[in-house]
Amino acid sequence: MKPDIEAALDWNEEQKDWAMLSPAQRYVESSKLWSTYLALGGSLDPQPDSQSPFDFPELQRAVSADGRSGVYFVRRR
């Protein structure tokens, strides 16, 4: 079922194009967005939830901006 695009006059072109996609096509396009998000430095780690009974603040660690471990020690001989 295609939505009535003309009824949504306040939609921009990108929104109209998205509405015309089938659910399967939207799924494929959404998965492309996830790879872009991760490539730009996004993280799939959940945000801490202080209300959760599984929240252990002592186990949380700061994450560097680039997502890497940050400073590391080099063993000297």
C-alpha positions as CSV (number, residue, x, y, z in Angstrom):
1,M,0.0,0.0,0.0
2,K,1.5,3.3,-1.1
3,P,0.9,6.3,1.1
4,D,-0.9,9.3,-0.3
5,I,2.2,11.5,-0.9
6,E,0.1,14.5,-2.2
7,A,-1.8,14.6,1.1
8,A,1.5,15.3,3.0
9,L,2.3,18.6,1.4
10,D,4.6,19.6,4.2
11,W,7.0,16.7,3.6
12,N,10.3,17.4,1.9
13,E,11.6,15.3,-1.0
14,E,13.6,13.0,1.1
15,Q,10.6,12.1,3.3
16,K,8.5,11.5,0.2
17,D,11.1,9.2,-1.2
18,W,11.3,7.3,2.1
19,A,7.5,6.9,2.2
20,M,7.5,5.4,-1.3
21,L,9.9,2.6,-0.3
22,S,8.5,-0.8,0.6
23,P,9.3,-2.1,4.1
24,A,12.0,-4.4,2.7
25,Q,13.6,-1.5,0.9
26,R,13.5,0.6,4.1
27,Y,15.2,-2.2,6.0
28,V,18.1,-2.3,3.5
29,E,18.5,1.5,3.6
30,S,18.4,1.5,7.4
31,S,21.2,-1.1,7.6
32,K,23.3,1.2,5.4
33,L,22.8,4.0,7.9
34,W,24.1,1.8,10.7
35,S,27.4,1.1,8.9
36,T,27.7,4.9,8.3
37,Y,27.0,5.6,11.9
38,L,29.7,3.1,13.0
39,A,32.2,4.4,10.5
40,L,31.7,7.9,11.9
41,G,32.6,6.8,15.4
42,G,29.3,5.8,16.7
43,S,29.1,3.1,19.4
44,L,26.7,0.2,20.0
45,D,27.5,0.3,23.7
46,P,24.4,1.1,25.7
47,Q,24.3,4.3,27.7
48,P,24.6,3.7,31.5
49,D,21.2,3.5,33.2
50,S,21.6,4.6,36.9
51,Q,18.0,3.3,37.6
52,S,18.9,-0.3,36.5
53,P,19.6,-2.9,39.1
54,F,22.4,-4.1,36.8
55,D,24.2,-0.7,36.8
56,F,27.6,-1.0,38.5
57,P,29.3,2.4,38.3
58,E,32.6,1.0,39.5
59,L,32.8,-1.2,36.4
60,Q,32.2,1.7,34.0
61,R,35.2,3.2,32.3
62,A,35.7,6.3,30.2
63,V,35.8,5.8,26.5
64,S,38.2,7.9,24.4
65,A,36.8,10.0,21.6
66,D,38.2,7.7,18.9
67,G,36.8,4.6,20.6
68,R,40.3,3.1,21.2
69,S,41.8,2.2,24.5
70,G,43.6,5.5,24.9
71,V,47.0,5.6,26.5
72,Y,48.8,2.4,26.8
73,F,52.0,1.3,28.4
74,V,55.0,0.1,26.4
75,R,57.2,-2.4,28.1
76,R,60.8,-1.2,28.2
77,R,63.8,-3.6,28.2
